[in-house]
Each structure stands twice: as structure tokens, then as C-alpha cells.
Amino acid sequence: MDYGRILRRSLEITWKHKVLWIFGIAAALFSGHVGGPRISRSIQYSFGGGKPEFWGFHRIRPPFGPWGHPPRGMMPPSMAEALPFLVSLVLLAALLILIATVVSIVIRYTSLGALVGMVNETEEKGTTSFRSGLDQGGKRLLPLFAIDLLIGLGTGVLIVVMLLVLFTLGAVVAVPAGLLISAGGNLRIPGIILAVGVGLGLFFLLILLTVALSALVTILRELAFRTCVIEQKGVFASIEEGWKLMRSHSREVFLTWLLLVVINLALGLALMPFALIGIGSLVGPAFATFHLTKMIWPAVLVALPIALGIFAIGILLSGIYLVFRSAVWTLTYRELQRLALLDSA
């Protein structure tokens, strides 16, 4: 397989057919995960301990009485009176989260399907369009989501099994190591060496298994997606066909995955100086504003448009790269299909 030709052709398609960028940006925008550590306490300690003077709130006066003391007749409601409002608020938040999740799924998998179908269309017809991509992605939305869900569930089971096996191995070795250490004397050092050696061995084995599982899942997912969109096959048939292609051409698909990993790392290193410049352009004005005003909200107002600009540039670059990566996998899939036909002839 000519990997150089596939990479060059993927770059050509990405640059020539910029309508693909729309779906690439949409897929990049809706492929992130909402969540993270609880940082409210650290923010409180970092930014003035929650003091209103720090934020500038000391200039705001309530319409009644001193701080925290409403006049008579305006006492806050009891818990029984506030409960219906709190329940309604929770239900409304849950509904909004559900709607946002559904919208994210629809846009993400429609865009991913559109990218596959449009790249394949450029190879067959020489051109493509937004309407064609929307039609192809919309038709394969649910199967693609189901494929991703099934592969994700299978991956979760494999991870649990892998961790249980490693934990069992570690526990089995820990017993003799602990006995040697507790025995003391000349047996203590061999016990420590055994414990440290096995611990490091299991750690590196975990890393190796994680990388191998990541490659396996990525390859299977990409091949199954293309079988679903290009061949119009169902969920289980697409996964089965992707597995067969991966087994019969393991060398080709692994090298494709490895090439994309190297390209991803190279781009990350190349863009790191620009990322540092972006962080500096964000933090510098914000700290300067805070130094002048001694309040946080003016600094936030200064930093907000810069942060939005950096975010927009990041999403644009991520979307373009996602188009390129999708094109590489689609062209690789087409080449594997051609090789499969030659093997069967």
C-alpha cells in the first residue's frame, strides 16, 4: 500500500474541498467531554477567599437594609415552600442536559458520516457538496452511534478485565514480597527488589496494554464506520467486516494508525510555541487589568474575547485536522477493499 500517496491525496482533498471543513469543525466542536475536577474551593482560595471586595461587589448595595438582613415581612421561604421550585429547577436542568446531549450526538455522528461519504464521493465522482454530505451523514447517524456505543461498551469490559488481571498478579506477588520484607535480615532487600521490580513491570505492562487497546479500538472503529457509510451495512455487519479487514490486513492498518500518531505528535510539537503565545496573550492583559483595578471581573471581561478567539482558532485547526485524518482512513479503507478483491481473485 502506498502510504505516501494516501497522505498526499488526503492533504489535497482537505485543501481542495473546503466544504468538508464545516463537518470537520462541527465534529470537533461536539466531540469533547463535559466534566472535570471540582475547582470551586481552589478558586475561592486563589481569588481572594470569596471576598466581595476582590470582585468589586462591595460597590453594589442591596435595595433594603444592611447586608443579609431583609426588613420584616420579607423573610426567606421555608424548605417546604422552596421544594417545588428546587424540584422544577432540577428537572429543567436535566431536560436541558438531555436536549444538549441529543443535539451533540446528532451533530457529531452526522458530521462523521458526512466526512466519510464525501471523501468517498470525491474519489468516485471528483466532487462533493454540503447537501450530499448532510444526506449521507443523516442517513447513517443512528448506526454510527450504535457502532461507537457497542465498541465503547466492549472496550470498557476489556479494561475492567485487564485491571482485574493486573491487580490479581500484583496481589499474588505482593504476598511473598511482603513475607520476605517482614522476615527482615538478609531477606529484606530481595523482598524490596521483588516488590519494586514487579510493580514497575506491571506498570509498563499496563501502558503497553493501554496503547495496544487504543490502537485496536481506533482501527476497528474507523473501519466499521466506513463499512457502515460506504457499503451501507448494518451495525453488527459493519463491526464484523471491520474486524475481518483488521485481521486480514493487520500490518497495513497498524502502520496507518502509527503514521497518524506520529503526525499528531509532530503537529502538537509544532503548534506548542503558538499555544504558549496564545496563553501569554490571554494571561498578560488579564493580569495587567487586575493589577490596575484590583478586581477580577474587569480582568475577566478583558480576557473573554481573547479566550473566545483562541478557542475559535483551536476548533478550526482541530476541524481541519479531523478532515485530514478522516480522509486518510477513508482512502486506506478503499485501498484495503481493493486489496481484498485482489486476494479473492
Buried (B, 14 or more C-beta within 10 A) or exposed (E): BEBEEBBEBBEEBBEEBEBBBBBBBBBBBBBEEEEEEEEEEEEEEEBBEEEEEBBBEEEEEEEEEEEEEEEEEEEEEEEEEEEEEEEEEEEEEEEEEEEEEEEBBBBBBBBBBBBBBBBBBBBEEEEBEEEBBBBBBBBBBEBBBBBBEBBEEEBEEBEEEBEEEBEEBBEEBBEBBEEBBEEEEEEEEBBEEBBEEBBEEBEEBEEEBEEEBEBBBBBBBBBBBBBBBBEEBBBEBBBBBBBEBBEEBEEBBBBBBEBBBEBEEEEEEEEEEEEEEBEEBBEEBBEEBBEEEEBBBBBBEBBEEBBEEBEEEBBBBBBBBBBBBBBBBBBBBBBBBEBBEEEEE
